Amino acid sequence: MRRKADLPVKICAQCARPMVWRKKWERTWETVKYCSERCRRDAKKTVSKP
């Protein structure tokens, strides 16, 4: 069993908060960019604005 401190960490591309690996992201950890659905939506809004 791993300790929480030993899990991989990434920084969210939108809010710059650290996010810790989750079992839910086990298969897609390499492609995870955002910590939440809200950050993903907000990132799309800022890119599409002129």
Summary of the structure (lengths in Angstrom):
residues: 50
radius of gyration: 12.7
end to end distance: 48.2
largest distance: 48.2
contacts: 87
relative contact order: 0.20
helix: 42%
strand: 12%
